[in-house]
Amino acid sequence: MENLLLRDLVEYHMRLEELYNVQSLDEWELLMDEAIKNKDKVAILVLTDYLRWIPKDFSPKFPNVREYMQHVKYLIDNCNDLVEDWLNIHSCEELRESCNFNIEGKRSSFIPIDDKELIRYIAKGCGIFWLV
């Protein structure tokens, strides 16, 4: 049993190392597709931290990643309704300017993360300082 737990921890560590060292947009998209398929909340949140490096005209090849990007755009467009006291209206405007992806925003029920939690990671991933 201990060997199984140790092996799982080693695999998890290797997985985190892979997620924190993405080398290309293609690799990011592949990892995000895999994370969404597996409903891996941690991987999705780690990969969300790369949003500031995603080109505004990025056109995802994978349907899951397209849906994720549409959901991100939807949350950014509706930032004012989702934030509480941790982000102000000016930061929402900054977020819209910083991550103004050329994709239609659509709400998704497929992404396994609460909108109010995900918008915080989106803000961080887009380089917005949101802690108050």
Residue pairs with C-beta under 8 A, 6 or more apart in sequence:
15 43
16 46
18 31
19 31
19 43
19 46
19 47
20 46
22 28
22 31
22 47
22 50
25 53
25 54
25 55
25 58
28 47
28 50
28 54
29 60
29 61
29 62
29 65
30 62
31 43
31 47
32 43
32 44
32 47
32 62
32 64
32 65
32 68
33 62
33 64
33 65
34 40
34 43
35 43
35 44
35 47
36 44
36 64
36 65
36 67
36 68
36 110
36 111
37 64
39 112
41 112
41 113
44 68
44 111
44 112
44 113
45 113
45 118
45 121
48 72
48 118
48 121
48 122
48 124
48 125
49 121
49 124
49 125
50 125
51 72
51 99
51 122
51 125
51 126
52 98
52 99
52 125
52 126
52 127
54 69
54 99
54 101
56 100
56 101
56 102
57 102
58 69
58 101
58 103
59 103
60 66
60 68
60 69
64 110
66 103
67 106
67 108
67 110
67 111
68 108
68 111
69 101
69 103
70 103
70 104
70 105
70 106
70 108
71 105
71 106
71 107
71 108
71 110
71 111
71 118
72 99
72 101
72 118
72 122
73 101
73 103
73 104
73 105
73 106
74 105
74 106
74 107
74 108
75 82
75 105
75 115
75 118
75 119
75 122
76 95
76 96
76 99
76 100
76 101
76 105
76 119
76 122
76 126
77 96
77 105
78 105
79 87
79 92
79 95
79 96
79 119
80 89
80 92
82 115
82 116
82 119
83 91
83 92
83 116
83 119
84 116
85 132
86 120
86 130
86 131
86 132
87 119
87 120
87 123
87 128
87 130
87 132
88 132
91 123
91 128
91 129
91 130
94 128
95 122
95 123
95 126
95 128
98 126
98 127
98 128
99 122
99 125
99 126
111 118
113 121
120 130
123 130
124 130
